């Protein structure tokens, strides 16, 4: 997704004109239109502390669900390769496990993600990173695989 911010007529900032058009098509009763290219006035810098939760989760290319586009924009200052996969929370299909085991366990320990999965051991894990890390740490059998998404 190309980041080229635009400001809508209701003073909402979108990552690009296509995102504005998409939202306008989904909510035609709002009569959204382009107010100006670039960030909305007073929003030149993304809010980085995660306090803004506008209900518009986005899935990042690093398999992490962010509570708002502002969080991704802030992180992109330090990681320009981070992009948005799609609107909404990440799904199992979006998850790409890091090659380094330490990163898998870092995600398990530090990233709050609710994507319950049931392992072949018939145990429900909060997310696939937790299941995979438990196997890496020897808490469960290394042969434990994902059986299905959801609560077992």
C-alpha positions in Angstrom: 0.0 0.0 0.0 1.4 3.3 -1.0 1.6 5.9 1.7 0.6 9.3 0.3 -1.7 10.8 2.9 -4.9 12.7 2.0 -7.4 14.5 4.2 -11.1 13.9 3.8 -14.0 16.4 4.1 -14.7 15.1 7.6 -11.1 15.8 8.7 -10.1 12.1 8.7 -6.6 11.3 7.4 -6.3 8.4 5.0 -3.1 6.7 3.9 -3.8 7.4 0.3 -6.6 8.5 -2.1 -7.6 4.9 -2.8 -8.3 4.3 0.9 -10.5 7.4 1.0 -12.4 6.3 -2.1 -12.9 2.8 -0.6 -14.3 4.2 2.6 -16.5 6.6 0.7 -17.9 3.7 -1.3 -18.5 1.7 1.9 -20.3 4.7 3.6 -22.0 6.7 0.9 -24.3 8.4 3.4 -21.3 10.3 4.8 -20.7 12.1 1.4 -16.9 11.9 1.9 -14.7 13.8 -0.5 -11.1 15.0 -0.7 -10.4 18.1 1.3 -6.7 18.3 0.5 -3.7 16.2 -0.4 -1.3 15.6 2.5 -2.1 15.2 6.2 -5.0 16.9 7.8 -4.2 20.2 9.5 -2.6 19.5 12.9 -1.8 15.9 12.0 1.5 16.3 10.3 3.2 13.9 12.7 1.8 10.5 13.4 0.8 9.8 17.0 3.3 7.2 18.2 2.2 6.3 21.7 -0.6 3.9 20.7 -3.1 6.0 22.6 -5.2 6.7 19.5 -7.4 3.7 18.9 -9.8 4.7 16.2 -11.2 1.2 15.7 -9.5 0.8 12.4 -7.1 -2.0 13.0 -4.6 -2.8 10.2 -2.5 -5.8 9.6 1.2 -5.1 9.2 3.6 -6.9 6.9 5.3 -8.2 10.0 2.2 -10.3 10.9 1.3 -7.9 13.7 -2.2 -6.3 14.1 -1.9 -2.6 14.9 -4.7 -0.6 16.5 -4.4 2.2 14.0 -2.5 3.3 11.0 -0.8 5.8 13.1 1.1 3.1 14.9 2.4 1.7 11.6 3.4 5.2 10.4 5.3 5.8 13.6 7.2 2.5 13.3 8.0 3.2 9.7 10.2 6.0 10.9 12.5 3.3 12.2 11.5 0.4 9.8 10.8 1.8 6.3 10.1 -1.8 5.1 7.0 -2.2 7.2 3.8 -1.9 5.1 0.1 -2.5 5.5 -1.2 -5.8 4.2 -4.9 -4.9 4.7 -7.5 -3.3 6.9 -8.5 -5.3 9.8 -6.7 -7.7 12.1 -4.2 -10.2 10.8 -5.4 -13.6 10.0 -3.6 -16.9 10.2 -2.9 -16.7 6.4 -1.0 -13.4 7.0 1.4 -14.8 9.6 4.9 -15.4 8.4 7.0 -16.9 11.2 10.5 -15.3 11.5 13.4 -17.6 10.8 15.1 -16.9 14.1 13.5 -18.8 17.0 14.3 -15.9 19.4 12.0 -13.6 17.3 9.2 -16.1 17.5 9.4 -16.2 21.3 9.8 -12.4 21.4 6.5 -12.1 19.5 4.9 -14.7 21.9 6.1 -12.8 25.0 5.7 -9.2 23.9 3.0 -8.8 21.2 -0.6 -8.9 22.3 -2.4 -10.9 19.6 -5.8 -12.6 19.9 -5.9 -15.3 17.2 -6.8 -18.5 19.1 -5.5 -21.7 17.6 -5.9 -25.3 18.6 -2.9 -27.5 18.5 -2.8 -31.2 17.6 -2.3 -31.7 21.4 -6.0 -30.4 21.8 -4.8 -27.3 23.7 -6.0 -23.8 22.7 -3.3 -21.2 22.5 -3.9 -17.5 22.4 -2.1 -17.2 19.1 0.2 -19.3 16.9 3.4 -17.6 18.1 2.7 -18.8 21.7 2.1 -22.3 20.5 5.3 -22.3 18.4 7.4 -20.8 21.2 6.1 -23.3 23.7 7.4 -26.0 21.4 10.7 -24.3 21.0 11.1 -23.9 24.8 10.3 -27.6 25.3 7.0 -26.9 27.1 5.1 -29.0 24.6 6.1 -31.6 22.0 8.0 -30.2 19.0 5.7 -32.2 16.9 2.7 -30.2 18.0 1.1 -28.6 14.9 -1.7 -26.3 14.2 -5.0 -28.2 14.0 -7.3 -25.3 13.3 -8.0 -21.6 14.1 -10.3 -21.1 17.0 -11.0 -22.4 20.4 -10.6 -26.2 20.9 
